[in-house]
Amino acid sequence: MTDAAIVRRVLDGDSDAYAILVDRYYDRYARFAVHMLGNREDAEEALQDAFLRAYRALPRYEERERFGAWLFRMLVNRCRTTAVRRRRREKMFPSGELALLSASVQPDVEDSAWREELTRALAVLPAEQREAFLLKHVEDLSYEEMAELTGAGVSALKMRVKRACSRLRELLQEEHSVGTT
């Protein structure tokens, strides 16, 4: 069943049909949100908020748009808002308290040291570069799709991806040179 057909069912009163859309997009978009925000709790908050906002906005959804792209734009905006909110929240806590809070949360065991290094390096990138890198290399979107989602121009996105790749290369090389000395 197409996304548009499911949306029509929801708008016709079958609110349970929305769960089909949630199931269809949840894993992929959760992965993006975790990479974008750096932790599962903030990612989950942004993702749930995006799904809720999309549900409430369904009457304004136009079938000429792909539902997935429409929802993804909402998620990107929610990730940006969540990141800003987190930065404000972090300013309110002394660094020692933040370290204690972080230590009290059990991190998920990652399947490789490489993934951990990459995650740390991604977290260092400016948000716009991290977002562009993830959209291009994790979500495998074209620059045109990225432009549609973010509102940025194709040339600006290409530059962000290029700068992100260069910076990631530097960070990962630093990590390896520190680890081998």
C-alpha positions as MATLAB code, in Angstrom:
seq = 'MTDAAIVRRVLDGDSDAYAILVDRYYDRYARFAVHMLGNREDAEEALQDAFLRAYRALPRYEERERFGAWLFRMLVNRCRTTAVRRRRREKMFPSGELALLSASVQPDVEDSAWREELTRALAVLPAEQREAFLLKHVEDLSYEEMAELTGAGVSALKMRVKRACSRLRELLQEEHSVGTT';
ca = [
       0.000    0.000    0.000;
       1.364    3.431   -0.910;
       2.005    6.143    1.643;
      -0.644    8.314   -0.003;
      -3.240    5.530    0.321;
      -2.391    5.108    4.002;
      -2.684    8.859    4.574;
      -6.111    8.809    2.902;
      -7.172    5.996    5.265;
      -6.011    8.002    8.277;
      -7.816   11.116    7.047;
     -10.942    9.018    6.482;
     -10.958    8.114   10.179;
      -8.741    5.020   10.423;
      -6.197    6.527   12.836;
      -4.677    3.081   13.470;
      -3.395    3.057    9.881;
      -0.846    5.709   10.878;
       1.053    2.946   12.679;
       1.881    1.491    9.254;
       3.691    4.715    8.346;
       5.457    4.800   11.692;
       6.649    1.217   11.213;
       7.734    1.976    7.656;
       9.957    4.948    8.542;
      10.893    4.519   12.197;
      14.171    2.559   11.997;
      15.755    4.564    9.200;
      14.790    7.919   10.672;
      15.782    6.882   14.193;
      19.237    6.011   12.893;
      19.531    9.457   11.312;
      18.336   11.215   14.487;
      20.820    9.300   16.684;
      23.680   10.214   14.364;
      22.516   13.805   14.167;
      22.003   14.330   17.889;
      24.581   11.970   19.337;
      22.352   10.173   21.828;
      19.315    7.941   21.769;
      17.236    9.887   24.276;
      17.320   13.156   22.315;
      16.892   11.251   19.050;
      13.817    9.459   20.362;
      12.327   12.753   21.535;
      12.911   14.403   18.143;
      11.565   11.396   16.252;
       8.411   11.093   18.343;
       7.822   14.810   18.009;
       8.235   14.610   14.222;
       5.753   11.720   13.949;
       3.265   13.543   16.162;
       3.610   16.786   14.197;
       3.204   14.902   10.928;
       0.060   13.202   12.229;
      -1.434   16.532   13.269;
      -0.474   18.087    9.924;
      -1.877   15.272    7.749;
      -4.809   17.424    6.587;
      -2.217   19.768    5.013;
      -0.222   16.931    3.413;
      -0.327   17.117   -0.376;
      -0.098   13.848   -2.278;
       2.266   15.330   -4.840;
       4.893   15.215   -2.082;
       6.415   11.954   -0.987;
       5.293   11.308    2.578;
       8.774   10.106    3.560;
      10.425   13.328    2.375;
       7.727   15.435    4.042;
       8.208   13.596    7.344;
      11.990   13.726    7.006;
      11.914   17.546    6.693;
       9.982   17.623    9.954;
      12.532   15.326   11.591;
      15.461   17.448   10.409;
      13.799   20.518   11.907;
      13.047   18.695   15.172;
      16.685   17.533   15.378;
      17.853   21.111   14.929;
      15.475   22.340   17.637;
      16.436   19.524   20.000;
      20.135   20.273   19.521;
      19.589   23.943   20.362;
      17.537   23.021   23.417;
      20.244   20.584   24.563;
      22.964   23.231   24.237;
      20.896   25.578   26.397;
      20.319   22.810   28.952;
      24.028   21.948   29.066;
      24.898   25.559   29.848;
      22.738   25.312   32.973;
      24.743   22.406   34.453;
      28.366   22.543   35.571;
      30.518   20.110   33.588;
      30.988   17.768   36.568;
      27.257   17.283   36.912;
      26.965   16.596   33.185;
      29.652   13.927   33.442;
      27.783   12.296   36.326;
      24.538   12.306   34.386;
      26.247   10.790   31.359;
      27.931    8.123   33.467;
      24.643    7.084   35.039;
      23.158    6.155   31.653;
      24.129    2.734   30.355;
      25.430    3.209   26.809;
      24.520    0.635   24.201;
      27.451   -1.597   23.304;
      28.584   -0.695   19.803;
      29.649   -3.442   17.467;
      33.052   -1.935   16.688;
      35.657    0.553   17.853;
      35.503    2.133   14.403;
      31.847    3.026   14.849;
      32.649    4.649   18.185;
      35.493    6.669   16.649;
      33.276    7.802   13.806;
      30.470    8.743   16.192;
      32.872   10.844   18.266;
      34.226   12.508   15.140;
      30.727   13.226   13.816;
      29.813   14.869   17.123;
      32.668   17.353   16.662;
      31.404   18.563   13.280;
      29.259   21.690   13.060;
      25.573   20.721   12.893;
      25.134   21.762    9.245;
      28.103   19.679    8.120;
      27.035   16.669   10.216;
      23.503   16.881    8.820;
      24.712   17.122    5.210;
      27.192   14.263    5.675;
      24.541   11.995    7.200;
      21.955   12.785    4.538;
      24.453   12.071    1.765;
      26.475    9.149    3.092;
      24.179    7.441    5.595;
      20.737    8.103    4.150;
      22.157    7.952    0.590;
      20.131   10.907   -0.682;
      20.898   12.861   -3.827;
      21.879   16.497   -3.467;
      18.521   17.471   -4.969;
      16.674   15.438   -2.324;
      18.871   16.952    0.359;
      18.083   20.461   -0.912;
      14.385   19.686   -0.822;
      14.639   18.468    2.769;
      16.865   21.168    4.183;
      16.013   24.224    2.123;
      19.722   24.753    1.390;
      21.070   25.049   -2.150;
      22.754   22.131   -3.884;
      26.123   23.918   -4.095;
      26.001   24.790   -0.390;
      25.218   21.162    0.455;
      28.068   19.895   -1.705;
      30.432   22.240    0.123;
      29.118   21.106    3.521;
      29.616   17.459    2.599;
      33.104   18.165    1.262;
      34.077   20.062    4.415;
      32.553   17.366    6.621;
      34.518   14.653    4.833;
      37.749   16.626    5.105;
      37.218   17.326    8.791;
      36.236   13.723    9.535;
      39.373   12.520    7.754;
      41.482   14.866    9.923;
      39.742   13.817   13.131;
      40.015   10.114   12.406;
      43.684   10.430   11.437;
      44.336   12.310   14.701;
      42.551    9.564   16.614;
      44.704    6.892   14.984;
      47.957    8.786   15.422;
      47.156    9.340   19.127;
      46.165    5.692   19.542;
      49.382    4.383   17.960;
      51.871    6.539   19.863;
];
